[in-house]
Amino acid sequence: MIKDDFSERVFDNASPLNAMAALRGILSEEEELAFMNLLFSSSASIRGANFGLSRKEVEKQLKIQNDNDAFFSFLTRVNQAVSRYFQVIYDERRDQVVVMMRVPARAARNTLSKESLALLLYMFYQQEVLQHEFSLFGQLLEALGHETKKANQRIQLSLDQLKKIGAIEEYEDTHSDHKAYQLTAIGVHMFSDSFLRRTAEFSQSNKLNKEEVLKFFKRYNLYQEGDAE
């Protein structure tokens, strides 16, 4: 799955295969197999809408059980080895472990249409900042499609594009007939900190420091116990 780095970096002599070869000196045989299975399961063309693995599935492949040190050591060592090209992400809230590929900003712009990106940002704000459990189709239509011709159809096409890359999934438990969608671990982690900062600055027409942006978007567990005021 693609991770939109939204930076202007261009990788010189980019060779993910070399990074993969380097894993043999860092990971055990079980860990190497677990990483390869994560790559396999994170592919849109392989698993359809079922991206990544649960922590329990990963631990089973690593032959560990409820061992935080071993689990996070595995994630850290893999990310240190392949961070230039990939990032392994564990989303505890969604119980998803996925592998995302880093791409330069120019390539990332071809991944999503402007409409899909706007929808993803809106859902990100609703669910990650306002802590809504899901986003109703009607809310998305009212917020982003009310001035667009054939708005219903265009919004649905954009949502389908986000579903195809694994950024969102349909939310089933709304107790109503209204369509609803929720972000996946992929959708939550597609945006880099720098992209979120520029987005917030644009909306506020003002320069913001990184800490303000991370607090606003609740990134990387910035709120520690005792300083959440």
N, C-alpha and C positions, 0 to 999 in steps of 0.2 A: 504494500500500500504506500502511496506517495505521502510524504510529509512536506508541506509547503513551507520552505524555509523563508520565503519572501525576503531574501537578501540578494545583494548583487554579486555574490561570490560566484566565480566560475572555477570549477575544479580543474587544475592542471594535471594532465596525465591520469585522469580519473580511471581507477581500475578496482572496482569492487571485488573482483576475483582475487586480487592480491591480498586484500583485507581478509577475505574468507580463508585463504591459505594460512594466514598468520594465526588464525584461531587455534590451530592444532597445537601450538606451543603454549596456549593459555588455558584451554578447556580440556576437561577429561573427555573420554569417549562418550559417556552418557550426556554430558553437557553439550558437546558438539552436535549430537543427534537431536537433542531437545531444541537447540537453536535452529537447525535445519527444518524441523517439524513446525517451528513457529513461522519461519519464512514461508513454508508451504501453505500453512493454514491462513496466513495473512494475505494470500493472493486472491484477488477478486474473481479470477477465472477458475479457481479451484474450488472454493468453498461457497460461492454464491454470497448469500447474506450473512453467513455464519463465519465471521472473521476472527482470527486469533484463537487462543486457547484459554481456558480458565486456569487459575493458579493451581488448583488441584490436579489438573491434567499435566501441567508443567512439572509439578513436584513428583508426580508418579513417574514421569520419564527420567527425572533426576534421581529417583530412588531415595527421596527424602519425604518427611511428613511433618508439617507444622514447624519447620525449622526456618525462622526468619533470617538468621545469619547466612545460612547456606543459599537460600532463595535469592536474597538481595546481593550476595556476593556474586552469584551467577550473572545477574542483570548488570552489575557494575563492571565486571570483567569483560563481558560481551560488548557493552557500550564503549568501554575504553579502547577496545580493539577495532571496532567498526564505526565509530562515531562520525567519521568523515562522510560516510555513505548511508548508514542506517542508524536507527534508534529503536531499541527495544523499550516498550512502554508498558508499565503495569498500572492499570486503572482499578484501584481497590473498590471504588464505589460500584463499578460495573462488573467487577471480577473478570476483566479481560487483560490478557497479555498479547500484545501485537507488535509486529515489526513494521516500521515505517521507513521509507526511503527518502533521503534528503535530495532535493533538486534545487537548482538555481532559480531565481525569481523569474527569469525569462521563460523557462520551461514550465514553471508552475502556473503561469498565466494562461497556458493552453489547457490546463487540467479542468478548470471550471469556467462556466460562462459568468458574466457579471451578475446575472440574475441569481444563479446558484450561490455565488459568493455572498451576495447580499442576504439571501435567505439563511445561509449558514451562520453569518455574523449575527443576524437577528436572533436566531435560535440559541446561539452561544450566549448572547446577553441575557435572554430570558431564563435559560436553564442553569448557566454557571454563575451569573451575577445575581439575578433575582431568585434563583433556586426554584424555578418552576419545574415540576416533574416532567412536563411534556409541553409541546406547542400544538395548538389546534390549527387545523387547516384554515378555518374561518379567520383566526387571528392573523395568520400569515397573509391571507388574501386582503384583509382590511388594512394591514400595515404597509404592504408592499405592492399590492396589485390593483388597488381601487381606481387608479388613473390609467391603467393599461388596457388596451384593446385585447379581447379574448383573455382576460386576466386569469380566469380559472384554469384554462388550458395551459397557459405559460407557466403559472406557478406549479402546476402538477408536473410538467416536463422538467422543470428545474429540480423539484424534489426527487423525481425519478433518477436524475443525474447524480444527486447526492447519495441516494440509496445504492446506486450501482458501484460507487467507489467505497462504500462502507462507512460513510460519514454519519448517516442517520438510519433509523429503522422505524417501522410503524409501531406505535404504542397501542397495545391491545386492551389495556384495562382502564378504559375511560368511563365505563358504565353508561355509555350512550352510543348513538349511531354516528357521532361526529368523528371524522378522521383526525388522528393525532400522530405526532412524530416526536422521537427523542433522539438526542445525540448519542453516538457510540464513542468508545475510547478513541477511535480514529478521528471523528469529528471534533472532539474536544481538543486534541493535541495537534491539529493541522496548522494552527497559527503560532508563529514565533513571537517572542516577547517584543522584538523590534517592530513587527507588523502591528501588534496590538497597541504599542505606544503611538505609532504614527496614526492609527485609526482614532484613538482617543484624542490626540492633539488636533486632528482635523475636525472632529465633532465639537471640540471645545474652543477651537481657534486660538490655542494657547500651548506653549511648550510645557511638557510635563516631565518630571523625572521618573526614572525606571521604577522606583519603589512605589510611587503613587499609582502607577499603572498596574503593577503586579497586585497591589492591595485591591484595586478596583476590580480587576478580573479574577482575583482569588487564585493566583497561580503559585504553584510549588510550595504549598503549605506555609506561606509567609507568616500567617497568624500563628504564633506559638502560644502555649499556655501562659497566661499571666499578662499578655500584652495585646489582647484582642479589643481593647477599648477603642 
